[in-house]
């Protein structure tokens, strides 16, 4: 007879407290003063070294001195031990010290329980149950305290474990191992797809602003270059750098990358009106300035905007607006402090402080969406100008010398159309990847549930009946182990 979702066990199974399946239950410790600065000795594992799949993450191993490890009366690890996090945010996470464990000698710290199973109780079966949804629920039923609380040794008395006959335990483990290997392979493919998708998204602005994205479009379209119009504009342009008014200087394009023939190079200020936000009142956080209906955009709002500011966390009142400036919809915002060189376009009129630079583009020269797309490609170089101080920042003068590869406005529109299609396609792929990941997680949970209801493999009782033989029930097995 199979088990069922109501908790009825299959024939030949039994349930016992976890403690009855253990030779010992102990936790480790660490030296007085901690392990910081200790770079060799005996590896010391904590909750951060347990991964989500019953194994380990060894990227940041800590150590205790060999002499200290030798003096520890508990917490030494051996093959077959089951580790359970006893406190903090990952309470209940489980890992098995299995055949692939890389250390001949290792210890646990004070945040781990070391559970050593009795002979003839499969450590792998037990570890799989404890990390299953049902097992985790049973363990965490004994959680005490706040978010940083945990479980104490009494959890092992109250955590009830289903136990099948030993041969059935082994079959369940083999089947779960097969499924886990498939899950790990699929997870590797998902990770590779995510990495590819990240590279694709990063490449879109670069391909767009180099001319490669519209190379085929230019074969059948030859719009006029903006070089002549920009040259006329340069004769009279004035660029505000802080409180000073400075004439634009000739641009040296010798060291700049090659661009298509009908493109030209332009400095950011030549694309329209550029200046820093205003926040003249001191102190800037004076509560008399805030709480009205005027959006006040801050560097964090731009960093979180994903290219377009549609939300804000602060507002000015009329007094705040009077000492600032209201920038129009479509302004390209660039941060020069805190979140360095982040960019986004205003989707509504708003004020912002002098830690943000605004650019209102001339529609005959540049589309704001194209400029914002370019800023993404230049972000790393712009951030490199930030001095290594407590508050890294760049300034308006640096932005004023940023050269922009400028196609004709018609080509800018085509670039934006193609870039939008590519980014929309990447969003669709990402949604599909997340759907696959969700299905994979649900399938894994369902498999675990079936395994510990006796539905994943034939039960020992069923096989014995088919083969007309006797078998040792789990209850008989545990009684024999207890007597030995």
C-alpha positions in Angstrom: 0.0 0.0 0.0 1.3 3.5 -1.0 1.3 6.4 1.4 -1.1 9.3 0.8 -1.3 13.1 1.3 -3.1 12.6 4.6 0.0 11.3 6.2 -0.8 7.6 6.1 2.4 5.6 5.7 3.0 2.9 3.1 3.2 -0.7 4.3 6.5 -1.5 6.0 7.3 2.1 6.9 7.4 3.6 10.3 7.8 7.1 11.8 10.3 8.0 14.6 11.8 11.1 16.1 15.0 12.3 14.3 16.9 11.8 17.6 16.2 8.0 17.4 18.1 7.9 14.1 21.2 9.6 15.4 24.3 8.4 17.2 25.1 11.9 18.2 23.8 15.5 17.8 26.3 18.3 18.6 27.5 21.7 17.4 30.9 23.1 16.9 32.6 26.3 18.0 35.1 28.9 17.0 38.1 30.4 18.7 37.7 33.3 21.1 38.0 36.4 19.0 36.7 34.7 15.9 38.4 33.4 12.7 39.1 36.7 10.9 42.6 36.9 9.7 43.2 33.1 10.0 44.3 32.0 6.5 45.3 28.4 7.1 44.7 25.5 9.4 41.5 23.3 9.6 38.5 24.4 7.5 35.6 25.6 9.6 32.2 25.5 8.1 29.2 27.6 8.9 25.7 28.2 7.5 27.1 30.3 4.7 28.8 27.3 3.3 25.6 25.2 2.7 23.9 25.6 -0.6 20.3 25.2 -1.5 20.6 21.7 -2.9 22.0 19.8 0.0 25.7 20.5 -0.8 28.3 23.1 -0.1 29.7 26.4 -1.4 33.4 26.6 -0.7 34.1 30.0 -2.2 34.9 31.7 1.1 36.4 29.1 3.4 37.3 30.0 7.0 39.9 28.3 9.1 40.7 27.5 12.8 44.2 26.8 14.0 45.1 23.1 14.1 45.7 23.3 17.8 42.3 24.7 18.4 40.7 22.0 16.2 42.5 19.3 18.1 41.2 20.6 21.4 37.5 20.6 20.1 35.6 17.7 21.8 32.7 18.1 19.3 32.0 19.4 15.9 34.5 17.3 13.9 33.1 16.2 10.6 33.2 12.8 8.9 31.6 11.3 5.8 27.8 10.7 6.4 27.3 13.6 8.8 24.3 15.8 8.2 24.7 19.5 8.9 21.7 21.7 9.8 21.9 25.4 10.3 20.7 26.2 13.8 20.0 29.9 13.8 19.6 33.0 11.7 17.9 33.6 8.4 18.9 30.2 7.0 17.8 28.1 10.0 17.0 24.6 8.9 19.2 24.5 5.8 20.7 21.0 5.3 23.8 19.6 3.7 25.3 16.1 3.7 29.0 15.4 4.1 29.1 13.0 1.2 31.7 11.2 -1.0 32.7 14.3 -2.8 33.5 16.3 0.4 37.0 17.8 -0.4 38.6 18.0 3.1 40.2 15.1 5.0 39.7 17.2 8.2 37.1 19.9 8.9 35.0 21.2 11.8 31.7 22.9 12.2 31.3 26.3 13.9 28.7 27.1 16.6 26.0 27.9 14.0 25.7 24.3 12.8 24.3 21.1 14.2 26.2 18.0 13.3 23.8 15.0 13.1 25.5 11.6 12.8 23.0 8.9 11.8 23.0 5.3 13.2 24.2 2.4 11.1 21.7 1.0 8.6 19.9 4.4 8.4 20.9 5.9 5.0 22.4 9.4 5.7 21.5 10.4 2.1 17.9 9.4 2.6 17.7 11.2 5.9 19.4 14.4 4.5 17.0 14.4 1.5 14.0 14.2 3.8 15.2 16.9 6.1 15.7 19.3 3.2 12.4 18.4 1.5 9.5 20.8 2.0 7.8 18.5 4.5 11.1 17.9 6.4 11.8 21.7 6.5 8.4 22.4 7.8 8.8 19.8 10.6 12.2 21.2 11.5 11.1 24.9 11.5 8.1 24.1 13.6 10.6 24.3 16.4 12.0 27.7 15.5 12.1 30.0 18.5 12.7 33.8 18.9 12.8 36.6 16.4 14.2 36.6 12.9 17.6 36.0 14.3 16.3 33.2 16.5 16.7 29.5 15.7 16.3 25.9 16.9 17.9 24.1 19.8 18.6 20.4 20.4 15.1 19.6 21.3 14.1 20.0 17.7 15.5 16.5 17.1 13.0 15.0 19.5 10.0 16.7 18.0 11.0 16.3 14.3 9.3 13.1 13.1 10.9 11.3 10.2 9.2 8.7 8.0 11.4 5.6 7.6 11.0 3.0 4.9 12.8 -0.4 4.8 16.6 -0.1 4.1 16.4 -1.4 0.6 13.7 1.0 -0.3 15.7 3.9 1.2 18.5 3.0 -1.2 16.1 2.9 -4.2 14.6 6.3 -3.2 18.1 7.8 -2.9 19.2 6.4 -6.3 16.1 7.8 -7.9 16.5 11.2 -6.2 20.1 11.3 -7.3 19.1 10.8 -10.9 16.5 13.5 -10.7 18.9 15.8 -8.9 21.6 15.3 -11.7 19.0 16.3 -14.3 17.9 19.3 -12.2 21.5 20.4 -11.9 22.1 20.0 -15.6 19.0 22.1 -16.4 20.0 24.7 -13.8 23.4 24.9 -15.5 21.6 25.5 -18.9 19.4 28.2 -17.2 22.5 29.9 -15.8 24.2 29.9 -19.1 21.1 31.3 -20.8 20.9 34.1 -18.2 24.6 34.9 -18.7 24.0 35.0 -22.5 21.0 37.2 -22.1 22.9 39.6 -19.8 25.6 39.9 -22.5 23.0 40.5 -25.2 21.3 43.3 -23.2 24.7 44.9 -22.5 25.6 44.7 -26.2 22.5 46.4 -27.5 23.5 50.0 -26.6 27.0 49.4 -27.9 25.8 48.0 -31.2 23.3 50.8 -31.5 25.7 53.7 -30.9 28.4 52.3 -33.1 26.3 52.1 -36.3 26.4 48.3 -36.6 22.7 47.9 -35.6 21.5 50.0 -38.6 24.2 49.0 -41.1 21.6 47.3 -43.3 19.1 50.2 -42.9 21.7 52.7 -44.3 22.0 50.7 -47.5 18.6 51.9 -48.6 18.5 55.2 -46.6 20.8 58.1 -46.9 19.6 61.0 -44.6 21.7 64.1 -44.4 24.5 64.3 -41.8 24.1 66.7 -38.9 27.7 67.9 -39.2 27.0 71.2 -41.0 24.1 72.1 -38.6 26.3 71.4 -35.6 29.2 73.4 -37.0 26.9 76.5 -37.3 25.7 75.9 -33.8 29.2 75.7 -32.4 29.9 79.2 -33.6 27.6 80.7 -31.0 27.1 78.0 -28.3 27.8 78.8 -24.7 28.2 76.0 -22.2 27.4 76.6 -18.6 30.0 74.9 -16.4 29.1 75.6 -12.8 28.8 79.4 -12.5 31.1 80.1 -15.4 30.2 80.6 -19.0 32.8 79.1 -21.3 32.9 78.9 -25.1 32.8 75.4 -26.5 36.2 74.3 -27.8 37.1 72.4 -31.0 36.8 68.7 -30.6 39.7 66.4 -31.2 38.2 63.3 -32.9 41.6 61.7 -33.7 41.4 59.2 -30.8 37.7 58.4 -31.2 36.4 55.2 -32.8 35.4 55.0 -36.4 31.7 55.8 -37.1 29.6 55.6 -40.3 30.2 58.2 -43.0 27.1 60.3 -42.5 27.5 60.3 -38.7 29.4 63.0 -36.8 30.8 63.6 -33.3 29.1 66.1 -31.0 29.8 67.1 -27.4 26.9 66.6 -25.0 26.2 70.3 -24.5 26.0 70.7 -28.3 22.9 68.5 -28.3 20.7 71.0 -26.4 20.6 72.8 -23.1 22.7 71.2 -20.3 23.0 72.1 -16.7 23.0 70.9 -13.1 19.9 70.7 -11.1 19.3 73.4 -8.5 18.8 73.2 -4.8 19.9 76.6 -3.5 18.4 76.5 0.0 20.6 75.4 3.0 20.2 73.0 4.7 19.0 70.9 1.7 16.9 68.7 4.0 14.9 71.5 5.5 11.4 70.1 6.0 9.9 73.4 5.0 10.8 72.6 1.3 9.0 69.3 1.1 5.6 67.7 1.0 3.9 69.4 -1.9 2.9 68.3 -5.4 6.1 69.0 -7.3 8.1 65.8 -8.1 11.7 66.0 -6.7 13.9 63.4 -8.4 16.9 62.1 -6.5 19.9 60.0 -7.7 18.4 56.8 -6.3 15.2 57.4 -8.3 17.3 57.6 -11.5 19.4 54.5 -10.6 16.1 52.5 -10.2 14.4 53.9 -13.2 15.5 51.5 -15.9 15.9 54.3 -18.4 12.7 56.2 -17.7 11.7 58.0 -14.5 8.1 57.1 -13.7 8.3 57.1 -9.9 9.7 59.3 -7.2 10.0 59.2 -3.5 10.1 62.9 -2.6 8.2 66.1 -3.5 8.8 69.8 -3.2 6.2 72.3 -2.2 5.9 75.8 -3.6 8.8 77.0 -1.4 10.9 74.2 -2.6 10.1 74.8 -6.2 11.0 78.6 -5.8 14.6 77.7 -4.9 15.0 75.0 -7.5 14.1 74.6 -11.2 11.4 72.6 -12.9 12.8 70.5 -15.8 10.5 69.5 -18.6 9.3 66.1 -19.7 11.9 64.4 -21.8 14.9 65.8 -20.0 17.8 63.3 -19.9 19.0 63.1 -16.3 22.5 62.0 -15.5 23.8 61.4 -11.9 27.2 62.8 -10.9 27.3 61.7 -7.3 26.3 58.7 -5.2 25.0 56.5 -8.1 27.6 57.6 -10.6 26.7 58.1 -14.3 23.2 56.5 -14.1 20.8 57.9 -16.6 17.1 58.1 -17.3 14.5 60.3 -19.0 11.9 62.3 -17.1 8.4 61.1 -18.0 6.9 64.2 -16.3 8.2 67.7 -15.2 10.3 67.5 -12.1 13.0 69.2 -10.0 16.3 67.6 -9.1 19.3 68.6 -7.0 22.8 69.6 -8.2 23.9 66.0 -7.9 22.0 65.4 -11.2 22.8 67.0 -14.6 19.9 67.6 -17.0 20.0 67.7 -20.8 17.1 69.1 -22.8 17.9 68.0 -26.3 17.3 70.0 -29.5 14.8 67.8 -31.4 16.4 68.8 -34.7 19.7 67.4 -33.4 19.2 64.6 -31.0 16.4 62.4 -29.6 16.5 62.2 -25.8 16.1 58.4 -25.9 19.1 58.1 -28.2 21.3 60.2 -25.9 20.2 58.1 -22.8 21.0 54.9 -24.7 24.5 56.3 -25.5 25.1 57.3 -21.8 24.7 53.6 -20.9 27.5 52.7 -23.3 29.8 55.3 -21.8 28.8 54.7 -18.1 31.9 52.7 -17.2 34.3 55.4 -18.7 32.4 58.2 -17.0 32.5 56.4 -13.6 36.3 56.0 -14.1 36.6 59.8 -13.8 35.2 59.7 -10.2 37.9 60.5 -7.7 38.6 57.9 -5.0 37.0 59.9 -2.2 34.4 59.1 0.4 31.8 60.6 -1.9 32.9 59.7 -5.4 31.6 62.0 -8.1 32.2 63.5 -11.5 31.4 67.0 -12.5 29.8 69.0 -15.3 33.1 69.8 -16.9 33.8 66.1 -17.5 30.3 65.5 -18.9 30.8 68.6 -21.1 33.7 66.9 -22.9 31.9 63.6 -23.5 31.8 63.0 -27.3 28.6 61.5 -28.7 28.5 59.5 -32.0 25.6 61.3 -33.6 23.6 59.8 -36.6 20.9 61.7 -38.4 17.7 62.1 -36.5 15.9 59.6 -38.8 18.6 57.0 -38.1 18.4 57.7 -34.4 14.7 56.8 -34.6 15.4 53.6 -36.4 18.1 52.7 -33.9 15.7 53.2 -31.1 13.1 51.0 -32.9 15.5 48.2 -33.4 17.0 48.5 -29.9 13.5 48.4 -28.4 12.6 45.2 -30.4 15.8 43.5 -29.2 15.3 44.5 -25.6 11.7 43.5 -25.7 12.7 40.1 -27.1 15.2 39.7 -24.3 12.5 40.5 -21.8 10.3 37.8 -23.3 13.2 35.3 -23.2 13.9 36.2 -19.6 10.2 35.6 -18.7 10.3 32.2 -20.3 13.5 31.3 -18.4 11.9 32.3 -15.2 8.8 30.2 -16.1 11.1 27.2 -16.7 12.8 27.9 -13.4 9.5 28.0 -11.6 8.3 24.7 -13.2 11.6 23.1 -12.3 11.2 24.2 -8.7 7.7 22.9 -8.5 8.7 19.6 -10.1 11.5 19.2 -7.6 9.2 19.8 -4.7 6.6 17.4 -6.1 9.3 14.7 -6.5 10.4 15.1 -2.9 6.8 14.9 -1.7 6.2 11.7 -3.7 9.5 10.2 -2.5 8.5 10.5 1.2 5.0 9.2 0.6 6.3 6.0 -1.0 5.2 7.0 -4.5 8.6 7.5 -6.3 9.8 3.9 -6.5 8.1 0.5 -5.8 7.8 -0.1 -2.1 9.6 -3.0 -0.5 6.2 -4.5 0.5 5.0 -4.5 -3.2 8.2 -6.1 -4.5 8.2 -8.7 -1.7 4.6 -9.6 -2.6 5.4 -9.9 -6.3 8.4 -12.0 -5.6 6.7 -14.0 -2.9 9.4 -13.4 -0.3 9.7 -11.9 3.2 11.2 -8.5 3.9 12.4 -6.6 6.9 10.1 -3.7 7.8 11.5 -0.4 8.9 10.3 -1.1 12.5 12.1 -4.4 12.5 15.2 -2.7 11.1 15.3 0.0 13.8 14.7 -2.6 16.5 17.6 -4.7 15.3 19.9 -1.7 15.1 18.9 -0.7 18.6 19.8 -4.2 19.9 23.1 -4.4 18.1 
